[in-house]
Amino acid sequence: MGVIFEPFKIKMVEPIPLTTREERERRIAEAGFNPFQLPASAITFDLLTDSGTAAMSAEQWAAMLVADESYAGSRSFEKFAAVVRRLTGFRHVIPAHQGRAAERILFACAAKAGQRVPNNCHFDTTRANLEYLGVVAEDLVIAEGRDPASLHPFKGDVDLARLERFLDQHRGLVPFGMCTITNNSGGGQPVSLANLRAQSALFRRHGIPFFLDACRFAENAWFIREREPGQQGRSVAAIAQECFALADGCTMSGKKDALVNMGGLLALNDDDLAARCRQLLILTEGFPTYGGCAARDLEAYAVGLEEGLDERYLEYRAATTRYLAHGLNRAGIPTVQPPGGHAVFIDARALLPHLPPEQLPGQSLVVALYVEGGVRACEIGSVMFGKRGADGGFVPAALELVRLALPRRCYTQSHVDRVIEIAASVAARKESLTGFAMVERPQYLPHFTARFRPLAPARAFAPADRTGRGRDPPRC
Ligand SMILES: Cc1ncc(COP(=O)(O)O)c(C=O)c1O
């Protein structure tokens, strides 16, 4: 096959900020060494998240212009609900301003303190929303899903034997089960259709509703088509529809595969639960035909749900992620294998073995990537998921990852090449990277607002020396 190129041309451009190393050293220190606290005007390559960062298409912008902003019964809602029903098959479509709002509403209406919810891996907002209610969030991903080097094609699969034991052990205490497609916290890894079918059958046997956390439903369906025996002849849309048909409902952030900058939804079949969710929606999000979104957002969302399933786009997207991962690997940077859908996850523990988990190797790497070349990445390790144990000691996360998320349809191949160059420069001086300590840790979602301090003098960020090593490479 020839080069897999971007299946679009660029109609509108946005300049990207270019900064000096000195500026970046100052900015990151002012931000408490937390890239979430950096202004976007100080970032050259923003790979913090693939959420809400997509470039919308001409079709999406055009749809926004014909939106019906009626408070109740908007035509745009009807259009949106019809697209969601066609894709998911769920009767009730409840818009929300983003994924976590849908989660909060579902969880508040369906779960209570002392109960337990299984998932392959709960994403941070899912976990936080459950824990906020006093519900235990349990991760039951297969062992391979926790091994960054494993080449298992579906590392998002749930360990079915563990799920069965879990359901037997906690009879009467499981209000619903969840599965995240693709598994973001576990490295953007897909879940196989066979595993979804088996989970669905298990939950149905126990009379427990099954919900998908379906932000990346299209990328998951693409991987099923690519990797699962027997699925090659099917359309990606048909595979996605089958995944939804195996569940009783879903939460979805539209900011990922649906290619919008804002929007989310809850969709489900249970009439009584849907009525309770709508009541809470009215209290906290808005009327059920807009639910925290402008009608123009729903228009763009409806178009994006279909564009996100375009197979040429999905082929290019998977190729971009693979290209970034292979470039990093060639520079000696270990990444979670095989590359996932929306992001490449660097294994910071393997790259920086001199930094133990309590010195936050992932945070050290995100700071270095920023200082080196203005790349903003996200730590997914002990900053995000580390805990205090019963004895007050530090309990690290299972993995110390750094996520380079690829915004959809935003960056070109030369941007990706430059990111690889920057990461390679960091890897070349990896022994000089110092650990970090968290000096302010908020109770929920600490990675957003925590502040850090380097465990050694700031000089450890390799200032330019007389040989020119450590200087910004020339820009083209
Ligand atoms: C798997 C998963 N679930 C839920 C969410 C929450 O969605 P939102 O950011 O729209 O609230 C995210 C966001 O990154 C996610 O990746």
The ligand as a Tripos MOL2 file, in Angstrom:
@<TRIPOS>MOLECULE
LIG
   16    16     1     0     0
SMALL
NO_CHARGES

@<TRIPOS>ATOM
      1 C1        -13.1030    7.0400   28.2880 C.3       1 LIG1
      2 C2        -13.6340    8.3810   28.6820 C.ar      1 LIG1
      3 N1        -14.7810    8.4730   29.3730 N.ar      1 LIG1
      4 C3        -15.2930    9.6620   29.7280 C.ar      1 LIG1
      5 C4        -14.6560   10.8400   29.4220 C.ar      1 LIG1
      6 C5        -15.2520   12.1520   29.8790 C.3       1 LIG1
      7 O1        -15.7160   12.9260   28.8180 O.3       1 LIG1
      8 P1        -15.7740   14.5300   28.8980 P.3       1 LIG1
      9 O2        -14.3720   15.0250   28.9050 O.co2     1 LIG1
     10 O3        -16.5450   14.9430   27.6890 O.co2     1 LIG1
     11 O4        -16.4860   14.8800   30.1590 O.co2     1 LIG1
     12 C6        -13.4490   10.8070   28.7340 C.ar      1 LIG1
     13 C7        -12.7300   12.0460   28.4280 C.2       1 LIG1
     14 O5        -11.5590   12.0940   28.1160 O.2       1 LIG1
     15 C8        -12.9240    9.5360   28.3430 C.ar      1 LIG1
     16 O6        -11.7780    9.4200   27.6530 O.3       1 LIG1
@<TRIPOS>BOND
     1     1     2 1
     2     2     3 ar
     3     2    15 ar
     4     3     4 ar
     5     4     5 ar
     6     5     6 1
     7     5    12 ar
     8     6     7 1
     9     7     8 1
    10     8     9 2
    11     8    10 1
    12     8    11 1
    13    12    13 1
    14    12    15 ar
    15    13    14 2
    16    15    16 1
@<TRIPOS>SUBSTRUCTURE
     1 LIG1         1 GROUP 0 **** ****
